[in-house]
């Protein structure tokens, strides 16, 4: 009886797996900028007019956000499938300036700028899965088109050693959506593992579209996605 029940449960799970096509995907997006012009130039004079003009070049670092949406898998032959998705994904980058002495002033400047970009992403992937029971590894790849939904920057600056004040801080926020390209074409490549009706994967997303629409600056999106998908 126990053996029959065990076999029945396994058969039910296999059937559920075979029929599972639609899924809910969610996870972590680790985004950044790439390109020859991806460095930011910060001028402390912009935060305090009494400071001498000067430039500090800063490399971008990762901005962490979330990704969530719907996935559909259409099986073909020999482990191949087509997988279109609609995802909401957070991209962008962060620029941080450590405490830096300002020449001839005796003061130090530190700051942070976060570029927050949100997209509706529509990838269409080709997936190849190894037909291994219960645990099925796979590789996937394809093109994706992102539609810009929101684009904002948040800047924070701190001056240390200000005469008569000590420490002085300030912050500003701005909407930069009108400055950016509305669409973002990218390549997605990934590997993953199917465990019955659950998929866990990691993808690298490489953007091809210049970020700023009225500029020759070579700045592009890139990010890593760590997601899980429940199919039903």
C-alpha positions in Angstrom: 0.0 0.0 0.0 2.8 2.4 0.9 4.7 1.5 -2.2 1.5 2.2 -4.4 0.9 5.5 -2.6 4.6 6.6 -3.2 4.4 5.7 -6.9 1.1 7.5 -7.2 2.5 10.7 -5.6 5.6 10.5 -7.9 3.5 10.1 -11.0 1.3 13.0 -9.9 4.4 15.2 -9.5 5.8 14.2 -12.9 2.4 15.0 -14.6 2.3 18.3 -12.7 5.8 19.1 -13.9 5.0 18.2 -17.5 1.9 20.4 -17.5 3.5 23.4 -15.7 3.9 26.1 -18.3 2.8 29.5 -16.7 4.9 30.7 -13.8 5.5 33.5 -11.4 9.2 34.7 -11.3 10.8 36.9 -8.6 14.2 37.6 -7.2 17.2 39.9 -7.0 18.6 42.3 -9.6 22.2 43.4 -9.2 22.6 46.2 -11.7 25.4 48.5 -12.8 26.5 50.6 -15.7 29.2 49.7 -18.3 30.9 51.6 -21.1 33.8 54.0 -21.7 31.8 56.9 -20.2 30.2 55.1 -17.2 32.3 57.1 -14.7 30.6 60.0 -13.0 32.2 63.4 -12.6 31.3 65.2 -9.3 32.1 68.8 -8.6 32.0 69.7 -4.8 31.4 73.3 -5.9 27.9 72.3 -6.9 27.1 71.6 -3.2 28.7 74.8 -1.8 29.4 77.8 -4.0 32.2 78.9 -1.6 34.3 75.8 -2.6 36.8 76.0 -5.4 35.8 74.3 -8.6 37.2 70.8 -9.0 36.3 67.4 -10.4 36.3 64.0 -8.8 35.9 60.9 -11.1 34.0 58.0 -9.6 33.5 54.5 -10.8 29.9 53.1 -10.6 29.1 50.3 -8.2 26.2 47.9 -8.1 22.6 48.9 -7.2 20.6 46.1 -5.7 16.9 45.9 -6.5 14.1 43.4 -7.3 12.7 41.7 -10.3 9.3 40.1 -10.5 6.8 39.1 -13.2 5.2 36.3 -15.3 6.9 33.6 -17.3 5.5 31.2 -19.9 7.3 28.1 -21.3 6.2 26.5 -24.6 7.8 23.1 -25.0 9.2 22.1 -28.4 11.3 19.0 -29.1 14.4 17.3 -27.5 14.4 19.4 -24.4 14.1 22.7 -26.3 11.5 25.3 -25.3 10.6 28.9 -26.0 10.1 31.1 -22.9 8.6 34.6 -23.2 8.3 36.7 -20.0 7.1 40.0 -18.8 9.1 41.3 -15.9 9.4 44.5 -13.7 13.1 45.1 -13.0 15.1 47.7 -11.2 18.3 48.8 -12.8 20.8 51.7 -12.4 24.0 52.2 -10.5 25.5 53.9 -7.4 28.4 56.3 -7.2 30.1 56.8 -3.9 32.8 59.3 -3.0 34.8 58.5 0.2 35.9 61.4 2.4 38.2 63.4 0.1 40.3 66.4 1.2 39.6 69.6 -0.8 42.8 71.5 -1.6 43.5 74.8 0.1 40.3 74.6 2.3 41.1 72.2 5.1 37.7 70.6 4.5 36.7 67.1 3.3 33.9 66.1 0.9 32.0 62.8 0.7 29.0 62.0 -1.3 26.7 59.5 -2.9 24.6 59.5 -6.0 22.1 56.7 -6.8 20.7 56.4 -10.3 17.3 54.5 -10.0 16.0 53.1 -13.3 12.9 50.9 -13.5 11.9 48.9 -16.6 9.2 46.7 -17.9 11.3 43.9 -19.4 10.1 41.6 -22.2 12.6 38.8 -22.8 12.1 35.9 -25.2 14.5 33.1 -24.4 15.4 29.7 -25.9 15.9 27.1 -23.2 17.5 23.7 -23.4 16.9 21.3 -20.5 18.5 18.0 -19.8 15.8 15.3 -19.4 16.9 14.2 -15.9 14.1 13.2 -13.5 13.4 15.5 -10.5 16.4 17.7 -11.1 16.8 19.1 -14.6 19.6 21.5 -15.3 19.2 24.0 -18.2 20.8 26.7 -20.2 18.9 29.7 -21.7 19.5 32.7 -23.8 17.8 35.3 -26.0 17.0 38.9 -26.5 15.1 41.2 -24.3 13.4 44.6 -24.8 13.0 47.0 -21.8 10.6 49.9 -21.6 11.7 52.6 -19.2 9.0 53.3 -16.6 10.8 55.5 -14.1 14.3 57.2 -13.9 15.4 59.3 -10.9 18.6 60.3 -9.2 19.2 61.0 -5.6 22.4 62.9 -4.6 23.8 63.3 -1.1 26.8 65.4 -0.1 28.6 66.0 3.2 31.3 68.6 4.0 33.5 68.1 7.1 35.5 70.9 8.7 33.3 73.8 7.6 34.4 76.9 9.6 31.9 77.8 12.3 29.7 74.9 11.4 31.6 71.7 11.5 29.7 69.2 9.3 27.3 70.3 6.6 25.0 67.9 4.6 22.6 68.2 1.8 20.6 66.1 -0.7 18.7 66.6 -3.9 16.4 64.4 -6.0 15.6 64.7 -9.7 13.6 63.1 -12.4 15.8 62.3 -15.4 13.4 60.2 -17.5 13.2 62.8 -20.3 17.0 62.6 -20.7 17.1 58.8 -21.3 16.3 56.4 -24.1 12.9 55.0 -23.6 13.8 51.5 -24.9 16.7 49.2 -23.9 17.6 46.2 -26.1 19.7 43.6 -24.3 21.0 40.0 -24.4 20.2 37.6 -21.6 22.2 34.4 -20.9 21.6 32.1 -18.0 21.8 28.7 -16.4 19.4 27.1 -14.0 17.9 24.1 -12.3 14.4 22.8 -12.4 13.2 21.0 -9.3 9.8 19.6 -10.1 7.7 22.8 -10.6 10.3 25.2 -9.2 13.1 26.8 -11.3 16.1 28.6 -9.9 18.4 30.4 -12.2 21.0 33.1 -12.7 21.2 35.4 -15.7 23.6 38.0 -17.1 21.9 40.8 -18.9 24.0 42.9 -21.3 22.5 46.1 -22.6 23.2 47.3 -26.1 21.3 50.7 -26.1 23.0 53.9 -25.1 21.4 55.2 -21.9 21.2 58.9 -22.8 19.3 59.7 -25.9 20.8 63.2 -26.7 24.4 62.3 -25.9 27.3 60.4 -27.5 28.2 59.1 -24.0 28.8 55.4 -24.1 26.9 54.3 -21.0 24.9 51.0 -21.1 22.9 48.9 -18.6 24.1 45.6 -17.3 22.9 43.4 -14.5 22.8 40.0 -12.9 19.4 38.4 -12.1 19.0 35.7 -9.4 15.5 34.4 -9.6 13.1 31.6 -8.7 10.0 30.7 -10.7 7.0 28.7 -9.5 5.2 27.0 -12.4 1.6 25.9 -12.3 
